[in-house]
Amino acid sequence: MLDKLKAVESRYEELCARSEQPDFYADPKKAAALLREKNDLTPIIEAFQAYTQAQRDMADAQELMADPEMKELCQETYQDAKARREELYQQLQLLLLPKNPNDEKSVIVEIRGGVGGEESALFAHSLYRMYSMYAAQKGWTVELLNYSDTELGGVKEADFVVNGRGAYSRLKYESGVHRVQRVPETESGGRVHTSTATVAVLPEMEEVDVQIRDEDVEMQVYRASGAGGQHVNKTSSAVRLIHKPTGIVVACQQERSQLQNREKCMRMLASKLYEIEQERIESQVTGMRRSQVGTGMRNERIRTYNFPQGRVTDHRVGLTLYKIDAIMDGSLDEIIDTLATADQAERLKNAQ
């Protein structure tokens, strides 16, 4: 680990020196990238400096312990410095783990009603509301791409972008099957039903990140439906794109013009194609797509929301919380923090 830290320190010093050059901002894009790299390395450097200082404090205290009059006092100093060094060592191990290059990106979230008919659509709407409220708490914005509702206010499908730095680092753990156990609004007998909805979370990619050939994309236009303003059902502004080589279909109907809807569709398509390519690469290396807290695949049940008992259970880490109302109102940090910690622990274990 020491060799890695020395290399990081050397790179940080190089970036500091370059940022002080008179022509550093001649290329704004390059300067911004270098400053981002410098900022990313800063926590590692600060922890390394604190670690080195703790080692010095231990050495100084050990030297002074040779004096019988100073031994008791210095022994306490030595133990404090040792505990601080061990804590910083663990912190540095985590800081040196490779970061997901997409963690800082915004995300595209897709929610679909699953098993359970109208109740699954109502639950899908509850999930859409939950993520929207979580995004608001984080200071992120939600940009609706495609929304198909039901007569009772449920959601057949909802596609939306959560715009905000670090959105993917938090929401990437939400991909999978979410299960709900509750008495449906349509149930007169008071019986508890079990329904599901699926969630997919993709890092938002631009067309420049993924090459999409024009001849591979078929565009269809149609009239928008559902909530959306006066333009709905009057003009063919909604856009559906079909990627012929893969069969991927994306749609957007929230904007007033075909051009705007097409642009959003292309972003969705780029993200989906990127995900497919990443799965292909990972499957070649590992033989199967497995992450630290589950596969993240859409057919894997990851969480159960039990309304009669007021509990939410995440099956990947065995976490149960009896605060379902708060969670459905967007208080997801306790769950996500636990998943992120499990993720880090597994990656740290694999790195050793």
N, C-alpha and C positions, 0 to 999 in steps of 0.2 A: 504493500500500500504506500510505503514511503516513496518509492520510485514514481508512482502515479502523482502523488502530491507535489513532488519536486517538479514534474513536468507541467502540472497545472500552474504552479507558482511561476515557472519560467514563462509560460504563455501569458499569464496575467500581467507580468512585468512588461512583456513585449507590447501588449495591448495598451497599457498605460503610457508607454513611451510613444506609441504611434498616435494616440489621441491628443498628444501635446504638440504634434507637428503642425506647422502653419497651414499646410495644404490638406489637413485631415478631412475637412468638410467639402473638398472640391468635388467629391463624388458622394452626394447625400445618401444614396441607397447603401453604398458600401460602408459609409461611416455609421449608419444606423445599425447595420448588421454587426459591425465590430463592437459597437457600444452595447448591443444586446448580449453578445458573447461575454463581454467584460462584466456586465451586470449579473449574468448567470454564474460566473466564476467567483464573484465577490463573496457569497456565503461560504464557499469552500475555503477561500483564503483566510477569511476571518476566523473560521473554526480551526484551521491549521495553525494560525498564529497563536490562538488561545491554547491549543494543544501543546505547542512548543513552549509557551510560557509556563504551563503546568509542569512540564518536564524539568524546566529550569528551577522552578520553585521546589520540586522534590529533591533535586540535586543539592540546592542550597541548604535545605532543611536537614538533609542527611549529613552534610558536612558539619553543620553546627551541632548536631547531636553528639559529636565527639566530646563536647564540653558538658560535663555532668550537670552543671547548673542550668544549661539551656535544653537539656535532653527532653524533659517533659513538655515544655512549651513547643519545641520544634517537632516533637513527635505528632502533636495535633495538627500542626501546619503541614507536615509530610502527608498525613492521612487525608486531609482535605484536598491537597494538590493531587494525590493519587486518585481519589474518587472523581475529581474534576477531569483528570486525564482519561480515565476509563469511559466516562460519559461522553467526552468529546471524540474518543476513538469510535464509539458506536455511531455517533452523529456523522463523522467523516465517512464511515463505511456506506451509510445511506446516501450521503451527498455525492459520492463517487459512482453510484449506480448509474448506468446509462439511462438517459431520459428518453421517453417516447417523443419523437420529433413533432408529433401532432398535438401534444398536450396543451400548447398555448392557443390552439386554433378554436374557432367557433365550431358549433356542431349542427348537423341536420338530424332531427329526431323524427322518427316515423312511428305512429301509434295505430294499431289495427285492432278492431274488435275480434275476439277469438271464439271460444266455445261458450255458448250460453245465450245466443240470440240477442234480444233487445237488452237484456241485463248486461251482457258483455259490452255492448255499445255504450251503455250508460257508465259502465266502469271505465271504458276508454276515455270518455269525457272527463271523468274524475281524475284520471292520470294526466290528461292534457292540462287541466286546471292546476294540479299539483306542481307540474314542472314549470308552468307559467309563473306561479307564485314563488317557487324557488329561485327562478331567474330574476324576478323583481327584487328579492332579498339580496341577491348578489350584485345588483346594479347592472345586470345584463338586460338585453332587449330581446323580445320574441317577434319574429317576422314570419307570419303565416304564409305557407306556400300552397297548400291544398287541404281542403276541409270538406268532408262529406258527412252530413248529419242525418239523423233519423227523425221521425215525426214526434217522438217523445223526448227529444233533446239529447239523444246519445250520439256517438261518433262512430261511423263505419271506418273512417280513416282520417288521420290528421297528420300532415307533414309540415314541419316548421323549423326555422333556423333559430338557434339561441346564439345571439351575437354577444361575445364577451371574451376577453383574454382569459385563457385557462378553463374555458367551459368544457372542453373535451377531457381535461385531466380529472374533472369531477363527475361528469355525466356518463363517461365511458362504461361505468360499472352498472348502468341501468339497462343494458341490452339483455333481452330474454323474455320469458313468459312470466307475467304478473298474474297471480290468482287472487280472486276475491271471494269471501264467504260472507254473505249477508242476506237479509230478507229483501227481495226486489220490490220496487215500488208497484210493480204489476202483480204482486203475490198477495192474494186476499186471505190466505190461510195462515200467514205468519211463518211459513217454512223457510229455512235457510237454504239458499241455493249457492252452488259453486260455479263461478264463471271465470273466464280468462281474457286477457288482452296481451298482445305482443308489442314490445318496444324495441326499436333498432336505433342505435346511436352511431352516426358516422362523422368523422372529422370533415369539416367543410373544405372542399378542394376547389381551386379555380381551374379553368380550362387549361391554363398554362402549366399546371401541375400534372395534368393527365392529357395525353394526346388523343383527341377525338376527331376522326376524319368525317368531313361533311357527308360523304357518300355512304357512310355507315349509319346515318341517322335519318329516320323517316319522321316528318312532322305532320301531325293532324291537328286541326282546329275545330272547336265546338263551342256551343254556347254555355256560359257558366251557369251553375245552379246553386241554390242555397243562399245563405246570407252573403251580401257583398255590395249592396247599393243599387242605384237605379240602372246601372249598365247591365245587370244580370238579365240573361235571357233575351237581350235586345241585339247584342252583337256577338259574333263568334270570336271572342277574345281569349277564351281558354285554350291552352296548348297542351298537347300530349306528344311526347317524343318516344320513339321506339328505336332502341339500339339493335340493329339487325344481327350483328355477330353474336351477341349474348342474349337477346330477347328481353333485355331490361326495358321496362316501361315506366316513365315518370310523367307527372302531370302537374300543372299549376293553373289556377283560375282566379287568383286573388287580385291581380293587377288589372288595370283598365285596358291595357294594350297587349296585342299579341307579342310585340317585341319584348316588353318587360317580363311577360310570362315565360317567353322562350329563354331569356337570360337566366331566370331562376331555375328553369328545367335543366339547363346545361350545367348549372352548379350542382344540382342533385345528381345528374348523370355522372359527372366527374367524380363525385364522392363515392358513388356505387361502384364505378369501375376501379377506383383506387382500392376499395375494400376487397374486391375480387382478386386483384393483383397481389395484395398483401397476404391474403389467405393462400394463394398459390405458392408464394415464396416461403411462407411459414410452414406449409405442409411439406415442402421439399426438405426443409431443415429438420423438422421435428416428427414428421410422419402423421401428425394430427394437430389440429388447431386447439391448443389448450392454453388457458391463461391461468393466473395464480388463484383466482377465486371462482373459477368456472370457465366454461368455454365461451360464454357471452353470445352463444348462438341463439337464434330466435325461438328454437323449439325446446330450450332448457328452462324449466321452472326455477326462477331465482328467488321469488318472494311471495308471501301470502299475507293478505290483508283480511283479518278476521274481525268484522264489525261487532258481532254479538259479544265477543270477549274483549274488544277494544285493543287488540294487539296486532302488531306487524312483525313477521318473522322473515329474516333473510336466511335462506337455507344454505348459502355458500359458506357463511361464517358462523352459523348457529346463533345469530343474534335475535333476541326477541325484546321488543319494546312495547310497553302498555301505554302508548300515547298516539293512538291512531288518528285522532282529530288533528293534532298538531302536525303530524306527518302529512296528512292529506291537504293541509294548508301550506305545505312547502317546507316544513322543517326537516330536511333530509340530511343535514350535516352529520349527525351522530352516526347514521347508517353508512354514509359515504366515507367518513373518517375511519370507521372500523374496516371497511373494505380496502381502503388505501393502505392502512397499516398491515393488513394481511398480505396484500400485494407486495409491499416493500419487504416484509419478512421472508416471503417465498423467494423473491428475486435475490435477496441477500444470501439465503441458504444455497441457491443454485450457483451464485458467483464464487462461493468459497471452495 
